[in-house]
Amino acid sequence: MQNQYDIPAMGFGTYGRNGEAGVEAMLVALETGYRHLDTAQDYGTEAQVGEGVRRSGLPRSDVFVTTKIRTSNLREGTLVPSLRQSCETLGLEQLDLTLIHWPSPNNEVPLPVYIEQLAEAHALGLTRLVGVSNFTIAMLEEAQAILGDLRIANNQVELNPLLQNKKLANYCTEKGISVTCYLPIARGILGGVPEIVDIADRHEATPEQVALAFEFAKGYIAIPTSGKAERIRSNFEATKLTLNAEEIRVIEGLDRGQREIDPAWGPDWD
Ligand SMILES: NC(=O)c1ccc[n+]([C@@H]2O[C@H](COP(=O)([O-])OP(=O)(O)OC[C@H]3O[C@@H](n4cnc5c(N)ncnc54)[C@H](OP(=O)(O)O)[C@@H]3O)[C@@H](O)[C@H]2O)c1
């Protein structure tokens, strides 16, 4: 389950995985088979991710690590030093993927200012791939025009059966931009959706596994998280679940545009 950038489709989200309990969760994830950890400058989990990778004993090259640039590091002259700091906190020489966490609220910092710094970070070797998060189609087009030959490898957006973000996701797929789903299991509320429970029962699976299997079938990457070892393991089992065309069609029909993360300063969503 790989995409054009070899980003492991099953990733482990690390929001909330702070402190020693966070490191323990990373270790469970890596022992289970996750090979992709998603952190951010804003999560306070970069140190835990680095520690988890080291303690796991896995070669660095076996684990795909993403971080995201926080909004206060978008201003001229701040992004590159902040990414150097992220590398230091992680104890890694290079990120696999660095994302702009959010477009600058109300365009306070013009998009070219931070996209050019992202390209500079790539040229300096601080990150292997570059991408964005919470970007609209118009923003993706503006950013790609600035980056030229350096491709936007990824757009990380809220996406699950209740918010399928079809227009944006189809655009990304068409343009060769991989899509990462955040809130991929809708924070555990899918057990209340009868159609999903039905499909889950048929496969002796959980509603969360069904959501993840759906996202993988669409070619997306997903980064669920949990602080509980059992759930970390059970979510990973979704990599072995294949839904049939009819089940995928049923889930496609469940889109309610139900967005959970929608700050007032966020972009005008597609
Ligand atoms: N780019 C962005 O702006 C952005 C925004 C939000 C999130 N993210 C990323 O996306 C990741 C995932 O998002 P998220 O954590 O908000 O949402 P999520 O992964 O959809 O849901 C996580 C929640 O669901 C629960 N859960 C996990 N497995 C479960 C299961 N099998 N059954 C029932 N409940 C389960 C967890 O509780 P327990 O811990 O109690 O199991 C946790 O509260 C984050 O960690 C972060 O890396 C990115």
The ligand as an ORCA input file, in Angstrom:
! r2SCAN-3c Opt
* xyz 0 1
  N      -3.093     18.722      9.758
  C      -3.964     19.050     10.661
  O      -4.412     20.208     10.754
  C      -4.426     17.998     11.638
  C      -5.559     18.238     12.439
  C      -5.959     17.213     13.317
  C      -5.250     16.035     13.393
  N      -4.143     15.844     12.620
  C      -3.366     14.579     12.678
  O      -4.267     13.511     12.490
  C      -4.133     12.567     13.546
  C      -5.447     11.892     13.803
  O      -6.455     12.844     14.136
  P      -7.293     12.781     15.472
  O      -6.474     12.172     16.519
  O      -7.859     14.101     15.766
  O      -8.527     11.847     15.044
  P      -8.743     10.259     14.827
  O      -7.480      9.555     14.601
  O      -9.850     10.157     13.820
  O      -9.365      9.798     16.224
  C      -8.596      9.618     17.366
  C      -9.577      9.409     18.522
  O     -10.333      8.234     18.326
  C     -10.174      7.337     19.423
  N      -9.932      5.991     18.850
  C      -8.795      5.518     18.289
  N      -8.956      4.257     17.844
  C     -10.225      3.914     18.132
  C     -10.991      2.740     17.921
  N     -10.463      1.672     17.319
  N     -12.271      2.743     18.363
  C     -12.820      3.825     18.961
  N     -12.138      4.970     19.187
  C     -10.858      5.025     18.774
  C      -8.993      7.825     20.216
  O      -9.216      7.703     21.605
  P      -8.227      6.789     22.538
  O      -6.900      7.482     22.537
  O      -8.932      6.821     23.832
  O      -8.191      5.435     21.885
  C      -8.914      9.303     19.855
  O      -9.699     10.055     20.760
  C      -3.605     13.405     14.717
  O      -2.986     12.600     15.683
  C      -2.652     14.313     13.996
  O      -1.423     13.638     13.763
  C      -3.743     16.804     11.743
*
